[in-house]
Amino acid sequence: MTGQVRVVGAGLLGSSIGLALRAKGVDVILHDSSRGTLTLAVDYGAGRRTESGDAPDLVVVAVPPDETADVVADELQTWPGALVTDVASVKAGILADLHSRGSDTARYLGSHPMAGRERGGPISARADLFLGRPWVICPHDDSAPEQLRLLEDLALDLGAVPVEMTPDEHDRSVALVSHVPQLISSLLAHQLSAASDKAVGLAGQGLRDTTRIASSSPDLWVQILAANAPAVTEALRSYRADLDEVIGALENQQATGSRRVVAEAIARGNDGVARIPGKHGQAKQFSTIVVMVNDQPGELARLLTEIGEFGVNMEDLHLEHSPGAQFGLAEIAVLPEAEKRLVAELEARGWKIAGEHA
Amino acid sequence: MTGQVRVVGAGLLGSSIGLALRAKGVDVILHDSSRGTLTLAVDYGAGRRTESGDAPDLVVVAVPPDETADVVADELQTWPGALVTDVASVKAGILADLHSRGSDTARYLGSHPMAGRERGGPISARADLFLGRPWVICPHDDSAPEQLRLLEDLALDLGAVPVEMTPDEHDRSVALVSHVPQLISSLLAHQLSAASDKAVGLAGQGLRDTTRIASSSPDLWVQILAANAPAVTEALRSYRADLDEVIGALENQQATGSRRVVAEAIARGNDGVARIPGKHGQAKQFSTIVVMVNDQPGELARLLTEIGEFGVNMEDLHLEHSPGAQFGLAEIAVLPEAEKRLVAELEARGWKIAGEHA
């Protein structure tokens, strides 16, 4: 990236983009409707304030989903020489909105960096926020190849992995891999409100995993879900049909085929989860060993150091704490051919292996 | 535990119980309807074959859920001096079944160790399988205190944490914390079958977490879900009512209150997930920092060693790989008061911090 980049919205995403571009020497012009947020972001080094004579080549709109189309339309009008992009999580509605306003959509090219949103504001901004994350770019009928290249350069400069999709393809995709899982997890977590303390005390890693994202922000998610309502409801209706079938089968266990319905629901889940790519895009094909680690500083580091000494490459690691016990269980994924040797080496060094599975 | 323990069913759970008790010097009598499985389990040292003159004090039935009541009834009849327990995942139905057969239920006390089931058979058995896991014991009207103590001793000898619940309380609890999450996750993963390769390529940690347990065994789960159908369908119907409400709100966004319905679904999920106890039963109250770790052997170990050197206690660790990038992101949970110092120390040593959140 060279030239001036104007970033509108100095929250987590906007300030992180600013910080990363500033680190590359790009002239970043920051703007925010809140004077306090803008001051803070400038103080943190995410860019400078607007000056007369500014002529940005690229405008990045990083405001909440509900405000994105308004701000993009304004920026298109204000900067007739600039390409305008945005970073909102839903894409087709913004383009349709701009079309209906008669905006110069030939200079609008939407994008969506799939990066963290845990805590907002410029204080939480990080130049590294986009490292290794997919950055979806959504060309439409009026998009020119050089515009696509400009956004790809932006994504690459920020350490992200550019992915090209149409706006509809993007919205259907994120409905399936992000928006529907968020709702499903939130609704599941809500069921725990009815559980006794003793019941939640039985919670294992499965429940923790399935409900982890249920702690996400309602303010942000209501905007995302509303903006992607058609794709989300399509997937949710399909989900509900499957759910109805299973509930029906469990309610009528004497009916022929009811067990098969339940078994197929689980088996189809096996097939679905196998489609998620693992580390570096490979399909999942690791063996997991579970090692007991005493809850003392340095114990996990010692384990990982020793695994490194055996020359075994650890593909994934997950630490699980046992409720009520003073140790954790480290789930370590390795290539299947390394599993037996690693278990033997670890046991020889006195580590307790609490499980192995393919 | 002293005296003879008879274990019926030499699969993962039965053989693991046998191995753990043998390690404590207990005389373990193994039985399995499969001659091959029994031979293998005896070869692995999980116990010995039945001999004439055996007089077990305790019989542990560790057969598939569908067969449990039959086998418990047989064992109660064969060993009139023994307490008989089982390790099946659902409890009320077995007791009701035994009552209806006229079995001597005064000598039956059901239990449920909440331990791994990833891979079956005696080959996968581990004496450490139950370490730190809850082991639910379900006394009923005819249960005597000394029977409860005997099973508590069994659980403690195996390193588990005994928890007392009525059979109904157990079944409702595991429906909420285990059986419903399993189904919800399987049904969600099935939706991915309709997704394009490009769409699943956008999968982030949220999707991976919510669908991790969807790789569970259909054979086992159809039995568990069928056995706990009343409690599971009750929770699923409540879940479906919430789902219907959200689908309705997203389909009718012009209706007054529709945004509120969606926002509350997410907010209620926040409340639900906050009920899950964290490490050692504490409520979750950690800050998370995300550190970039190059994909080279020993890098993660170096990070953890340095965290240990700073005197910061790591409460939890999760490693996430970035698709298409040659590094991972280590999510490290620490006490909130340690967050700022740890970030400063790590940055001073050249680690890249990719995020912080409370």
Interface residues (C-beta under 8 A of the other chain):
Chain A: M114 G116 E118 R119 S124 R126 D128 L129 L131 G132 R133 P134 V136 G159 V161 V163 M165 E169 R172 S173 V174 L176 V177 S178 V180 P181 Q182 L183 I184 S185 S186 L187 L188 A189 H190 Q191 L192 S193 A194 A195 S196 K198 A199 V200 G201 L202 A203 G204 G206 L207 R208 D209 T210 T211 R212 I213 A214 S215 S216 S217 P218 D219 W221 V222 L225 A226 A229 V232 T233 A235 L236 R237 S238 Y239 R240 D242 L243 D244 V246 I247 L250 E251 Q253 R259 V262 A263 E264 A265 I266 A267 R268 G269 N270 D271 G272 V273 A274 R275 I276 P277 G278 K279 H280 G281 T288 V290 M292 P297 G298 L300 A301 L304 T305 I307 G308 G311 N313 M314 D316 L317 H318 L319 H321 S322 P323 G324 A325 Q326 F327 G328 L329 K352 I353 A354 G355 E356 H357 A358
Chain B: M114 G116 E118 R119 S124 R126 D128 L129 L131 G132 R133 P134 V136 G159 V161 V163 M165 E169 R172 S173 V174 L176 V177 S178 V180 P181 Q182 L183 I184 S185 S186 L187 L188 A189 H190 Q191 L192 S193 A194 A195 S196 K198 A199 V200 G201 L202 A203 G204 G206 L207 R208 D209 T210 T211 R212 I213 A214 S215 S216 S217 P218 D219 W221 V222 L225 A226 A229 V232 T233 A235 L236 R237 S238 Y239 R240 D242 L243 D244 V246 I247 L250 E251 Q253 R259 V262 A263 E264 A265 I266 A267 R268 G269 N270 D271 G272 V273 A274 R275 I276 P277 G278 K279 H280 G281 T288 V290 M292 P297 G298 L300 A301 L304 T305 I307 G308 G311 N313 M314 D316 L317 H318 L319 H321 S322 P323 G324 A325 Q326 F327 G328 L329 K352 I353 A354 G355 E356 H357 A358
